[in-house]
Amino acid sequence: MKNLIVILLVGLFIFSCKKKQTIHITAKNAATGEPYPGLTYYVVTYTNINGGTKSKTVATGTLDANGEAVVTERLPKNKGRGVRVVEPENSCYNKNIQLYFSEEDGENFKAEFEFAECAYSKLIINNANCNGASDKFVLFRKNQIGSINGNFGWEHLGCAYWETNGYSDIPMGNVYFRWEVTRNGTNSIYYDTVFYAPGEYKTYEINY
């Protein structure tokens, strides 16, 4: 009887050292907002030991048809906590691969992940109406998820012809082009939007 009481007290102590938390996991495409069903997720606890980290998986599974999962676990109060989602194949962009949370985040923690697969872009710039060395061309581009810097301008002077060295990988989705042409003292501005599908190879040519 005495041993039984000791076992019950130890069990109660261990139980009280863990707090129930619910983790709401979602993954969506950063460009289209569509969910990512079937991605694998992990909920882990970790401890810092001698300058390193020792982790333990406490829950794993796959996201449902809506790209979601809900996990409820009793997690140790004295250990770090994290949730990770494995990226889709051919991923070129991620907003969070692993998120960390704690007891202070409350009983419900939202773990939101965003990804985008790669597309492949080749760019050609051609001054088809060259007036001379004073012609000036400046190109700005950005994409809808913000991973391409829209404030950086590519400048070409004179009778320019330039193309990228092959195809470069970019996140799928819309790319917004803006270019300024200065010719004969007149400045003109042009705009275009181009959609890059996952895995697509596309050549975009600007003749000005």
C-alpha positions in Angstrom: 0.0 0.0 0.0 2.8 2.4 0.9 4.6 1.6 -2.4 1.3 2.3 -4.3 1.0 5.7 -2.6 4.6 6.6 -3.6 3.9 5.6 -7.2 0.7 7.7 -7.3 2.5 10.7 -5.8 5.4 10.4 -8.3 2.9 10.1 -11.2 1.0 13.1 -9.9 4.2 15.1 -9.7 5.2 14.2 -13.3 1.7 15.0 -14.5 1.7 18.4 -12.8 5.1 19.2 -14.5 3.4 19.1 -17.9 1.0 21.6 -19.3 -1.5 20.8 -22.0 -1.1 22.9 -25.1 -2.9 22.8 -28.5 -0.8 23.6 -31.6 -2.8 24.7 -34.7 -0.5 24.1 -37.7 -1.2 25.5 -41.2 0.8 25.6 -44.4 -0.2 27.5 -47.5 1.3 28.7 -50.8 2.7 32.3 -50.3 1.7 33.3 -53.8 -1.7 31.7 -54.3 -2.9 31.1 -50.7 -3.7 27.5 -51.6 -3.1 24.9 -48.8 -0.4 22.3 -48.8 -2.0 19.0 -47.9 0.2 16.0 -47.1 3.3 17.9 -45.8 4.9 16.2 -42.7 5.0 18.1 -39.4 6.9 17.5 -36.2 6.2 18.8 -32.7 9.4 18.6 -30.6 10.8 19.4 -27.2 14.4 20.3 -26.7 17.0 20.8 -24.0 20.2 22.8 -24.2 23.0 20.5 -23.0 26.7 21.5 -22.9 26.4 24.1 -25.6 24.3 21.7 -27.8 20.7 20.9 -28.2 19.0 17.6 -27.5 15.5 17.3 -29.1 12.7 14.7 -28.8 9.8 14.3 -31.2 6.5 14.2 -29.2 4.1 14.3 -32.2 4.3 13.9 -36.0 1.9 13.4 -38.8 0.7 14.9 -42.1 -1.4 18.0 -42.9 -5.0 17.3 -44.0 -6.7 18.3 -47.2 -6.9 21.9 -46.0 -3.2 22.0 -45.1 -3.9 21.9 -41.4 -3.3 19.8 -38.3 -4.3 20.2 -34.7 -2.1 18.7 -32.0 -2.8 18.6 -28.3 0.0 17.4 -26.0 1.1 17.8 -22.4 4.6 19.3 -22.7 7.2 19.6 -20.0 7.4 23.0 -18.5 11.2 23.1 -18.3 11.9 22.3 -21.9 11.8 24.3 -25.1 9.1 23.6 -27.7 9.1 23.8 -31.4 7.0 22.8 -34.5 8.5 22.1 -37.9 6.9 21.5 -41.3 8.9 19.8 -44.1 9.1 22.0 -47.2 7.4 20.8 -50.4 9.6 19.5 -53.2 11.3 22.2 -55.4 10.7 24.9 -52.8 12.2 28.3 -53.5 10.7 30.2 -50.6 9.7 29.6 -47.1 8.3 31.8 -44.3 9.3 29.7 -41.3 10.5 26.1 -41.4 10.5 25.8 -37.6 8.7 27.9 -35.0 9.5 28.0 -31.3 6.9 28.5 -28.6 6.6 28.3 -24.9 4.2 28.0 -22.0 3.7 31.8 -22.1 2.1 31.5 -25.6 -1.0 30.1 -23.9 -3.1 27.0 -24.3 -3.4 27.6 -28.1 -0.5 28.3 -30.4 -0.8 29.1 -34.1 2.0 27.8 -36.2 1.7 29.3 -39.7 4.0 28.3 -42.5 4.2 29.6 -46.1 6.1 28.1 -49.0 6.4 28.6 -52.8 7.9 26.3 -55.4 10.6 27.4 -57.9 10.0 28.8 -61.3 12.8 29.6 -63.8 13.3 33.0 -65.4 15.5 34.2 -68.2 15.5 37.9 -69.1 16.5 39.7 -72.3 16.8 43.5 -72.6 17.1 45.0 -76.1 17.3 48.6 -77.2 15.5 47.9 -80.5 15.1 51.7 -81.2 18.5 52.9 -80.2 19.1 56.7 -80.7 22.7 56.6 -79.4 25.0 56.6 -76.4 22.7 58.9 -74.4 19.8 56.3 -74.3 19.2 55.1 -70.8 17.2 52.1 -69.5 16.5 51.2 -65.9 14.6 48.1 -64.9 13.0 47.4 -61.5 11.2 44.2 -60.6 9.7 42.7 -57.5 7.4 39.7 -56.7 4.2 39.4 -54.8 5.8 37.6 -51.8 8.5 40.2 -51.4 11.6 38.0 -51.9 12.8 40.1 -54.9 14.0 43.6 -54.0 11.9 46.1 -56.0 14.1 49.1 -55.1 17.1 47.8 -57.0 17.4 49.0 -60.5 19.4 47.4 -63.4 20.8 50.3 -65.6 21.9 50.0 -69.2 23.2 52.9 -71.4 23.4 53.3 -75.1 22.5 50.7 -77.7 22.2 47.9 -75.1 21.6 44.3 -75.6 21.8 42.1 -72.5 20.5 38.8 -71.3 20.9 36.7 -68.2 23.3 33.8 -68.2 20.7 31.0 -68.5 17.7 30.6 -66.2 17.7 31.6 -62.6 15.3 30.2 -60.1 12.7 32.4 -58.5 9.6 31.8 -56.3 6.5 31.1 -58.4 3.8 33.7 -58.6 3.5 37.2 -60.0 6.6 39.3 -60.9 6.0 43.0 -61.3 8.2 44.8 -63.9 8.7 48.5 -64.2 11.2 50.1 -66.6 12.1 53.7 -67.4 13.4 54.7 -70.8 15.1 58.0 -71.4 15.6 58.9 -75.1 16.0 62.3 -76.7 15.6 63.9 -73.3 12.2 62.3 -72.8 11.5 59.9 -69.9 8.9 57.1 -70.4 7.7 54.6 -67.8 6.3 51.1 -68.6 4.7 48.4 -66.4 4.0 44.7 -66.8 3.0 41.8 -64.6 4.1 38.2 -65.4 2.9 35.0 -63.7 5.4 32.2 -63.2 3.9 28.8 -62.6 5.6 26.1 -60.5 8.4 24.5 -62.5 7.9 26.8 -65.5 10.8 28.0 -67.6 10.0 31.4 -69.1 11.9 33.9 -71.1 10.8 37.5 -70.7 12.1 40.0 -73.3 11.9 43.8 -73.2 12.4 45.6 -76.5 12.4 49.3 -76.0 
